[in-house]
């Protein structure tokens, strides 16, 4: 874990290394993924069966290619009542938040008499990738499926790896609750290829969303254009901006909430109190020993953790904007003052009683967020990722007379006489 101070002469160079650090897998997976996608496109289900046997250790023909709707409902019905209530609360809050995101259609006539507008419609089919390897997350099922349903997607298809043929019951229960139409027992880059290209069993989709490992992320990147994607996500990250009035244990727990995801995850603390920084570092060591995920979290913290001590919090927003972190907690007396200056962040959590983990499950906003400084130019998953906008135009004779001559002039200037004539012939008396 690095300790930095803005007072140190070498701070700028050290902080720049933190900002520029690429924590994605060092393995060059691009060529492997390209070969897998070509295989799936060429051989379809046969390739899926072979790759599933290789990576997940089961025979799809024996275990079943698809999980039935009845099995998903049975998993939901079998949940512990308290867990079912928690899942239902999460679904309700996620649905309410995303319903408020639905865009409005436009339809108006301007001063020239031209009717203009746009309509929003959901895509026909969306594919959701839900991890089932290192960890299986029902929350990710809800966060991907519910916005798609709210957007009006007609067919919602889930692919999820089932190691040794065993499906995660919580994931299946969440699929039932979210109204998923199809659940397939395939994962990895080959599953993403199946969603994009289609096979004899799995019909293609229009958009693919959801988190995954480096191979899944690379498959989505290579297939962008064949289908739409939400984003190319990397390791999780959290930035906590906290003053010395916080409980060090609370701050340590928040930092570890992302460190436990993966050894390449990153947790960063910015504080104006050196004594508090030391107390948090000690609390992290204490908290680590209490975690069943200690091995992963400790590697993440030791390799990628950073504590930055600033002279005052006026310095914090500029540092945060350079990091453009996935999650940003602001635990200070006046979090709004700092938040007003945060331009780049996936999601921001305001106040001492707003741990990031609440946002992962039940707050309502989506937890699928840009990582690796991509918050500089992209946003978290929303209903808009499952929708497209179609503009429309309508002119009458008077309106064409008002704006048409300018179109003719521009078409002729561009050397496109057919464009010009398609307008001018209508202007001739």
C-alpha positions as CSV (number, residue, x, y, z in Angstrom):
1,X,0.0,0.0,0.0
2,X,1.4,3.4,-1.0
3,X,1.4,6.4,1.4
4,X,1.5,9.7,-0.4
5,X,1.4,13.4,0.7
6,X,0.9,16.4,-1.4
7,X,3.6,18.1,0.7
8,X,6.2,15.6,-0.6
9,X,8.5,16.8,-3.4
10,X,7.9,13.7,-5.5
11,X,4.1,13.7,-5.0
12,X,3.2,14.7,-8.6
13,X,5.3,11.9,-10.1
14,X,4.0,9.3,-7.7
15,X,0.4,10.3,-8.1
16,X,0.7,10.3,-11.9
17,X,1.8,6.7,-11.7
18,X,-1.3,5.9,-9.7
19,X,-3.5,7.6,-12.2
20,X,-1.8,6.0,-15.2
21,X,-1.6,2.5,-13.7
22,X,-3.3,-0.1,-15.9
23,X,-4.6,-2.8,-13.5
24,X,-6.3,-4.9,-16.1
25,X,-4.9,-8.4,-16.7
26,X,-1.4,-8.4,-18.1
27,X,-2.3,-11.4,-20.2
28,X,-2.8,-10.5,-23.9
29,X,-6.2,-12.0,-24.4
30,X,-7.1,-10.3,-27.7
31,X,-5.8,-13.1,-29.9
32,X,-7.4,-15.8,-27.8
33,X,-10.7,-14.1,-27.8
34,X,-10.6,-13.5,-31.6
35,X,-10.0,-17.2,-32.1
36,X,-12.9,-18.1,-29.8
37,X,-15.3,-15.7,-31.5
38,X,-14.4,-17.0,-34.9
39,X,-15.0,-20.6,-33.7
40,X,-18.4,-19.7,-32.4
41,X,-19.4,-17.8,-35.5
42,X,-18.3,-20.8,-37.7
43,X,-19.4,-23.8,-35.6
44,X,-22.1,-22.3,-33.4
45,X,-23.5,-24.7,-30.8
46,X,-20.7,-27.3,-31.3
47,X,-18.1,-24.7,-30.4
48,X,-20.2,-23.7,-27.3
49,X,-20.4,-27.3,-26.1
50,X,-16.7,-27.9,-26.5
51,X,-15.6,-24.7,-24.8
52,X,-18.1,-25.2,-22.0
53,X,-16.7,-28.7,-21.3
54,X,-13.2,-27.2,-21.4
55,X,-13.7,-24.2,-19.1
56,X,-16.7,-25.1,-17.0
57,X,-16.3,-28.9,-16.8
58,X,-19.7,-30.1,-17.8
59,X,-21.5,-31.6,-20.8
60,X,-24.3,-29.2,-21.9
61,X,-26.2,-32.1,-23.5
62,X,-26.2,-33.9,-20.1
63,X,-26.8,-30.9,-17.8
64,X,-29.1,-29.0,-20.1
65,X,-28.4,-26.0,-22.3
66,X,-31.1,-23.9,-20.8
67,X,-32.4,-23.3,-17.3
68,X,-36.2,-23.4,-17.4
69,X,-38.5,-20.6,-16.2
70,X,-39.9,-23.2,-13.8
71,X,-36.5,-23.8,-12.3
72,X,-36.0,-20.1,-11.8
73,X,-39.3,-19.7,-10.1
74,X,-38.6,-22.7,-7.9
75,X,-35.3,-21.1,-6.9
76,X,-37.2,-17.9,-6.0
77,X,-39.8,-19.8,-4.0
78,X,-37.2,-21.7,-2.1
79,X,-35.4,-18.6,-0.8
80,X,-35.2,-17.9,2.8
81,X,-38.0,-15.4,3.5
82,X,-35.7,-12.6,4.7
83,X,-33.5,-13.0,1.7
84,X,-36.5,-13.0,-0.6
85,X,-37.8,-9.8,1.0
86,X,-34.3,-8.2,0.6
87,X,-34.2,-9.2,-3.1
88,X,-37.7,-7.8,-3.6
89,X,-36.8,-4.5,-1.9
90,X,-33.7,-4.2,-4.1
91,X,-35.8,-4.9,-7.3
92,X,-38.5,-2.4,-6.3
93,X,-36.0,0.4,-5.7
94,X,-34.0,-0.3,-8.8
95,X,-37.1,-0.4,-10.9
96,X,-38.4,2.9,-9.5
97,X,-35.1,4.7,-10.1
98,X,-34.8,3.5,-13.7
99,X,-38.4,4.2,-14.5
100,X,-37.6,7.9,-13.7
101,X,-34.9,7.7,-16.4
102,X,-37.2,7.1,-19.3
103,X,-36.7,9.8,-21.9
104,X,-39.6,11.8,-23.4
105,X,-40.5,11.8,-27.1
106,X,-40.4,15.1,-28.9
107,X,-42.8,16.4,-31.6
108,X,-43.0,20.1,-32.5
109,X,-43.2,22.5,-35.5
110,X,-40.7,25.2,-35.8
111,X,-41.0,28.8,-37.1
112,X,-40.3,27.7,-40.7
113,X,-43.2,25.2,-40.6
114,X,-41.0,22.1,-40.4
115,X,-42.3,19.4,-38.1
116,X,-39.4,17.8,-36.1
117,X,-39.1,15.3,-33.4
118,X,-37.8,12.0,-32.1
119,X,-39.2,8.8,-30.6
120,X,-37.5,6.4,-28.2
121,X,-37.9,2.7,-28.5
122,X,-36.4,-0.3,-26.7
123,X,-34.2,-2.7,-28.7
124,X,-35.8,-6.0,-29.7
125,X,-33.5,-8.2,-27.7
126,X,-30.8,-7.7,-25.1
127,X,-28.2,-10.2,-23.8
128,X,-27.0,-10.0,-20.2
129,X,-23.8,-11.6,-19.0
130,X,-24.0,-12.6,-15.4
131,X,-20.7,-14.0,-13.8
132,X,-20.7,-17.4,-12.3
133,X,-17.1,-18.1,-11.7
134,X,-15.1,-16.3,-8.9
135,X,-18.4,-14.9,-7.7
136,X,-22.1,-15.0,-8.8
137,X,-24.0,-11.9,-8.1
138,X,-27.9,-11.8,-8.1
139,X,-27.5,-8.0,-7.7
140,X,-25.9,-7.8,-11.1
141,X,-28.8,-9.8,-12.6
142,X,-31.2,-7.2,-11.2
143,X,-29.1,-4.2,-12.2
144,X,-28.9,-5.4,-15.8
145,X,-32.3,-7.0,-16.3
146,X,-34.6,-4.4,-14.7
147,X,-33.4,-1.4,-16.7
148,X,-33.8,-3.5,-19.9
149,X,-37.4,-4.4,-18.9
150,X,-38.2,-0.8,-18.0
151,X,-36.8,0.3,-21.5
152,X,-39.3,-2.1,-23.1
153,X,-36.9,-4.8,-24.4
154,X,-39.1,-7.5,-25.8
155,X,-36.6,-10.5,-25.3
156,X,-34.2,-10.7,-22.4
157,X,-31.5,-13.4,-22.6
158,X,-29.1,-14.3,-19.9
159,X,-25.9,-16.2,-20.3
160,X,-24.1,-17.4,-17.1
161,X,-21.4,-20.0,-16.6
162,X,-22.3,-22.9,-14.4
163,X,-19.1,-24.6,-13.2
164,X,-19.6,-28.4,-13.1
165,X,-23.2,-27.7,-14.3
166,X,-24.2,-26.1,-11.0
167,X,-26.3,-22.9,-11.4
168,X,-26.3,-20.4,-8.6
169,X,-29.8,-20.5,-7.0
170,X,-29.7,-16.8,-6.1
171,X,-28.9,-15.8,-9.6
172,X,-31.8,-17.9,-10.9
173,X,-34.2,-16.4,-8.3
174,X,-33.2,-12.9,-9.4
175,X,-33.8,-13.9,-13.0
176,X,-37.3,-14.9,-12.1
177,X,-37.9,-11.7,-10.2
178,X,-36.6,-9.5,-13.0
179,X,-38.7,-11.3,-15.7
180,X,-35.8,-12.7,-17.7
181,X,-37.0,-14.7,-20.8
182,X,-34.1,-17.1,-21.3
183,X,-31.2,-18.4,-19.2
184,X,-28.4,-20.3,-20.9
185,X,-25.7,-22.3,-19.1
186,X,-22.8,-20.9,-21.0
187,X,-20.2,-18.3,-20.0
188,X,-17.0,-16.7,-21.1
189,X,-16.1,-15.1,-24.4
190,X,-17.9,-17.9,-26.3
191,X,-21.2,-17.0,-24.6
192,X,-20.7,-13.3,-25.7
193,X,-20.1,-14.5,-29.2
194,X,-23.2,-16.6,-29.2
195,X,-25.3,-13.6,-28.1
196,X,-23.8,-11.5,-30.9
197,X,-23.8,-13.9,-33.8
198,X,-26.5,-16.3,-32.8
199,X,-26.4,-20.1,-33.0
200,X,-29.0,-22.7,-33.8
201,X,-30.1,-22.7,-30.2
202,X,-29.5,-19.1,-29.1
203,X,-31.0,-16.3,-31.3
204,X,-28.8,-13.2,-31.6
205,X,-29.5,-10.0,-29.6
206,X,-29.0,-6.3,-30.3
207,X,-27.2,-5.2,-27.1
208,X,-25.0,-7.0,-24.6
209,X,-24.4,-5.7,-21.1
210,X,-23.0,-7.1,-17.8
211,X,-19.7,-7.5,-16.1
212,X,-17.2,-10.3,-16.7
213,X,-13.5,-11.2,-16.6
214,X,-10.8,-10.0,-19.1
215,X,-12.0,-12.4,-21.8
216,X,-15.6,-11.3,-21.5
217,X,-14.6,-7.7,-21.6
218,X,-12.4,-8.2,-24.6
219,X,-15.1,-10.2,-26.4
220,X,-17.5,-7.3,-25.9
221,X,-14.9,-4.8,-27.2
222,X,-14.3,-6.9,-30.3
223,X,-18.0,-7.3,-31.0
224,X,-19.0,-3.7,-30.6
225,X,-20.6,-2.7,-33.9
226,X,-22.0,-6.2,-34.4
227,X,-24.0,-5.4,-31.3
228,X,-24.2,-2.5,-28.9
229,X,-22.5,-2.9,-25.5
230,X,-22.7,-1.1,-22.2
231,X,-19.0,-0.6,-21.6
232,X,-15.7,-2.4,-21.4
233,X,-15.2,-2.7,-17.7
234,X,-12.0,-3.3,-15.7
235,X,-11.2,-4.0,-12.1
236,X,-13.4,-2.4,-9.4
237,X,-12.2,0.7,-7.6
238,X,-13.2,3.0,-4.8
239,X,-12.0,6.5,-3.7
240,X,-12.9,7.6,-0.2
241,X,-12.5,11.3,0.7
242,X,-12.8,11.4,4.5
243,X,-11.9,13.7,7.3
244,X,-10.7,12.8,10.8
245,X,-14.1,12.9,12.3
246,X,-15.0,9.5,10.7
247,X,-14.6,6.2,12.5
248,X,-11.4,4.6,11.0
249,X,-13.1,1.2,11.1
250,X,-16.0,2.5,8.9
251,X,-13.5,3.9,6.4
252,X,-11.4,0.8,6.4
253,X,-14.5,-1.4,5.8
254,X,-15.5,0.9,2.9
255,X,-12.0,0.5,1.3
256,X,-12.1,-3.2,1.6
257,X,-15.6,-3.4,0.1
258,X,-14.0,-3.1,-3.3
259,X,-10.7,-4.7,-2.5
260,X,-12.4,-8.1,-1.9
261,X,-13.7,-8.2,-5.5
262,X,-10.4,-9.0,-7.2
263,X,-6.6,-8.8,-6.6
264,X,-6.5,-6.1,-9.2
265,X,-9.2,-3.9,-7.6
266,X,-8.0,-0.6,-6.1
267,X,-9.0,1.3,-2.9
268,X,-7.8,4.9,-2.4
269,X,-8.2,7.2,0.7
270,X,-7.8,10.9,0.5
271,X,-7.7,12.7,3.9
272,X,-6.5,15.9,5.4
273,X,-5.6,14.2,8.7
274,X,-2.3,12.3,8.9
275,X,-3.3,10.7,12.2
276,X,-6.6,9.5,10.8
277,X,-4.7,8.1,7.8
278,X,-2.6,6.0,10.1
279,X,-5.6,4.9,12.1
280,X,-7.3,3.7,8.9
281,X,-4.2,1.8,7.8
282,X,-4.2,0.0,11.2
283,X,-8.0,-0.6,10.9
284,X,-7.6,-2.1,7.5
285,X,-5.2,-4.7,8.9
286,X,-7.6,-5.5,11.7
287,X,-10.6,-5.8,9.3
288,X,-8.8,-8.0,6.8
289,X,-8.4,-10.7,9.4
290,X,-12.2,-10.9,9.8
291,X,-12.9,-11.4,6.1
292,X,-13.5,-14.8,4.4
293,X,-12.2,-12.9,1.3
294,X,-9.0,-11.9,3.1
295,X,-6.6,-13.4,0.6
296,X,-8.1,-11.4,-2.3
297,X,-8.6,-8.2,-0.3
298,X,-5.1,-8.3,1.2
299,X,-3.5,-8.7,-2.2
300,X,-5.6,-5.9,-3.7
301,X,-4.8,-3.6,-0.7
302,X,-1.1,-4.4,-0.6
303,X,-0.6,-4.1,-4.4
304,X,-3.0,-1.3,-5.3
305,X,-4.1,0.5,-2.1
306,X,-3.2,4.2,-1.8
307,X,-3.5,6.7,1.1
308,X,-3.1,10.3,0.1
309,X,-2.7,13.0,2.8
310,X,-3.6,16.5,1.5
311,X,-3.0,19.9,3.1
312,X,-6.7,20.7,2.9
313,X,-9.8,19.4,1.0
314,X,-9.5,22.2,-1.6
315,X,-6.9,19.8,-3.2
316,X,-9.2,16.8,-3.2
317,X,-11.5,17.5,-6.2
318,X,-8.7,17.9,-8.7
319,X,-7.1,14.7,-7.5
320,X,-10.4,12.9,-7.7
321,X,-11.1,14.2,-11.2
322,X,-7.8,12.8,-12.4
323,X,-8.6,9.4,-11.0
324,X,-12.2,9.5,-12.4
325,X,-13.0,6.6,-10.1
326,X,-15.8,4.1,-10.4
327,X,-17.1,4.8,-6.8
328,X,-16.4,8.0,-4.8
329,X,-17.4,8.4,-1.2
330,X,-17.3,11.9,0.4
331,X,-17.4,11.6,4.1
332,X,-16.8,15.2,5.4
333,X,-18.7,17.9,7.2
334,X,-19.8,19.5,3.9
335,X,-19.8,16.8,1.2
336,X,-21.8,18.9,-1.2
337,X,-19.0,21.5,-1.5
338,X,-16.6,18.8,-2.7
339,X,-19.3,17.1,-4.8
340,X,-19.9,20.3,-6.7
341,X,-16.3,20.2,-8.0
342,X,-16.3,16.5,-8.9
343,X,-16.6,16.2,-12.6
344,X,-15.6,12.7,-13.3
345,X,-17.0,9.8,-11.2
346,X,-19.1,6.7,-11.9
347,X,-21.3,7.2,-8.8
348,X,-20.9,9.4,-5.7
349,X,-21.9,8.6,-2.1
350,X,-22.5,11.6,0.1
351,X,-22.0,11.7,3.9
352,X,-20.7,9.6,6.6
353,X,-23.7,7.2,6.6
354,X,-23.6,6.4,2.9
355,X,-21.4,3.4,2.3
356,X,-20.8,2.4,-1.3
357,X,-22.2,-1.1,-0.6
358,X,-25.7,0.3,-0.2
359,X,-25.4,1.4,-3.8
360,X,-24.4,-2.1,-4.9
361,X,-27.7,-3.5,-3.7
362,X,-30.7,-1.4,-2.6
363,X,-30.2,2.3,-3.2
364,X,-31.6,2.3,-6.7
365,X,-29.0,3.7,-9.1
366,X,-27.1,1.2,-11.2
367,X,-24.0,-0.4,-9.9
368,X,-22.7,-1.2,-13.4
369,X,-20.3,1.7,-13.6
370,X,-17.3,2.9,-15.7
371,X,-13.8,1.9,-14.4
372,X,-10.3,2.6,-15.3
373,X,-10.8,6.4,-15.7
374,X,-13.6,5.8,-18.2
375,X,-15.9,8.0,-16.1
376,X,-14.2,10.9,-17.9
377,X,-16.4,10.1,-20.9
378,X,-19.0,7.5,-20.0
379,X,-21.8,6.8,-17.5
380,X,-23.2,4.0,-15.5
381,X,-25.7,1.6,-17.1
382,X,-29.2,3.1,-17.6
383,X,-32.4,2.5,-19.5
384,X,-30.8,4.4,-22.4
385,X,-28.3,1.6,-23.0
386,X,-31.3,-0.5,-24.0
387,X,-33.0,2.1,-26.2
388,X,-32.4,4.0,-29.4
389,X,-33.7,7.3,-30.7
390,X,-35.3,7.7,-34.1
391,X,-35.7,11.3,-35.4
392,X,-38.4,12.3,-37.8
393,X,-39.1,15.2,-40.1
394,X,-42.1,16.4,-42.0
395,X,-42.4,19.3,-44.4
396,X,-45.3,20.8,-46.4
397,X,-44.9,22.9,-49.5
398,X,-44.4,26.1,-47.6
399,X,-41.8,24.7,-45.3
400,X,-39.8,23.2,-48.2
401,X,-39.9,26.6,-49.8
402,X,-38.5,28.2,-46.7
403,X,-35.6,25.8,-46.1
404,X,-35.1,24.0,-49.4
405,X,-33.0,26.6,-51.3
406,X,-30.4,26.4,-48.6
407,X,-30.3,22.6,-48.9
408,X,-29.8,22.9,-52.7
409,X,-27.0,25.4,-52.3
410,X,-25.2,23.2,-49.8
411,X,-25.6,20.0,-51.9
412,X,-24.3,21.8,-55.0
413,X,-21.3,23.1,-53.0
414,X,-20.5,19.5,-51.9
415,X,-20.7,18.3,-55.5
416,X,-23.8,16.1,-55.0
417,X,-26.2,17.1,-57.8
418,X,-28.7,14.3,-57.2
419,X,-29.1,15.5,-53.6
420,X,-29.7,19.0,-54.9
421,X,-32.1,17.9,-57.6
422,X,-34.2,15.8,-55.2
423,X,-35.0,19.2,-53.5
424,X,-35.0,21.5,-56.5
425,X,-37.5,19.5,-58.5
426,X,-40.0,20.1,-55.7
427,X,-39.3,23.8,-55.7
428,X,-40.0,24.3,-59.4
429,X,-43.3,25.8,-60.2
